[in-house]
Amino acid sequence: MAYNLLKGKKGIIFGALNDQSLAWKIAKRAVEEGAEITLSNTPMALRLGTLKQLSEECNAPIYVADATSFTEIENVFKQSMDHFGGKIDFFLHSIGMSMNVRKSLPYDNLNYDFLMKTLDISGVSFHRMLQVARKLDAINDWGSVVALSYIAAQRTFHRYNDMSEAKAILESIARSFGYMYGRDKKIRINTISQSPTATTAGSGVKGFDSLLDFTDRMSPLGNASADECADYCITLFSDLTRKVTMQNLFHDGGFSSMGMSLRAMQVIDKEI
Ligand SMILES: NC(=O)c1ccc[n+]([C@@H]2O[C@H](COP(=O)([O-])OP(=O)(O)OC[C@H]3O[C@@H](n4cnc5c(N)ncnc54)[C@H](O)[C@@H]3O)[C@@H](O)[C@H]2O)c1
């Protein structure tokens, strides 16, 4: 059901690859709620994914950019402002990539060039977007910025590897930039820490199905789906959450507050 929560708002969605992507669901929900959006991803994502379909469905232009390039990110913001004829109200950072994970290099045998790439693409790029937005004065006062994170930023999760460091950086940037942007422009910045979700990036973590089963068993409300993530994200872009900022918000069915559940215990009991 749509509530017109984003009526008249304009935003940029970074990171929709295909219809499994969290950013895809968020883009669709934003438009359903009355927003106008632009989309951005890498040239490779355009070749391998189905972003053009989303662009047609949402009547949204695509501006190609690699999140590691200041100039390309700057162009996305400039082109989006040209397209809208003014400033934006929100943007979503939904970007993650680790070559160490892709190549199955374990945490105690990391390739450091890959590590730097992981941190740059998945963490520092959030700072880059905020810095560009601030320099261009691209976001209206009381605007909202969201990035997607994962609980492995704060607790140790087997096989999440160097993405944990990237997510820790991401969450810290939301606090540090959240102070400056909040103080000066009333713009809020938050991260959503989402349940494991079957997407291209999510499924890249080895043993993902077991993780999905475990977190579902541990969470009193069950894992949060991609559609539910989109719903939550829309509330953060909307005017209903104008005083929420600098937070890492768990959207995980209660998982982050659990120690052990009956449903998880039942599996362990069977194995002993
Ligand atoms: N799927 C999960 O289990 C889960 C859980 C919590 C958080 N997240 C986070 O959600 C976000 C979106 O991931 P997803 O699960 O929707 O997977 P996804 O694979 O659909 O999205 C990842 C996106 O990152 C983009 N990307 C990679 N390198 C890039 C670069 N150099 N420049 C610009 N874009 C680049 C990809 O093209 C892709 O669109 C990520 O930050 C991910 O860590 C995912």
The ligand as an ORCA input file, in Angstrom:
! r2SCAN-3c Opt
* xyz 0 1
  N      22.312     -9.015      1.081
  C      22.595     -8.996      2.352
  O      22.595    -10.016      3.052
  C      22.921     -7.677      3.018
  C      22.748     -7.538      4.404
  C      23.085     -6.320      5.003
  C      23.593     -5.282      4.214
  N      23.751     -5.465      2.855
  C      24.308     -4.362      2.086
  O      23.359     -3.904      1.144
  C      24.054     -3.236      0.093
  C      23.505     -3.712     -1.250
  O      23.830     -5.059     -1.476
  P      22.794     -6.125     -2.030
  O      22.719     -7.212     -1.031
  O      21.564     -5.468     -2.485
  O      23.604     -6.758     -3.265
  P      23.773     -6.295     -4.796
  O      24.844     -7.177     -5.327
  O      22.484     -6.293     -5.487
  O      24.305     -4.784     -4.679
  C      25.659     -4.430     -4.522
  C      25.895     -3.261     -5.463
  O      27.195     -2.690     -5.300
  C      27.557     -2.214     -6.592
  N      28.987     -1.936     -6.688
  C      30.012     -2.817     -6.534
  N      31.187     -2.195     -6.772
  C      30.886     -0.888     -7.063
  C      31.652      0.259     -7.392
  N      32.997      0.202     -7.474
  N      31.011      1.428     -7.622
  C      29.661      1.518     -7.555
  N      28.885      0.455     -7.253
  C      29.482     -0.718     -7.012
  C      27.142     -3.368     -7.505
  O      27.144     -3.024     -8.868
  C      25.770     -3.676     -6.944
  O      24.778     -2.919     -7.587
  C      25.540     -3.532      0.294
  O      26.148     -2.448      0.972
  C      25.493     -4.749      1.205
  O      26.670     -4.914      1.957
  C      23.418     -6.623      2.249
*
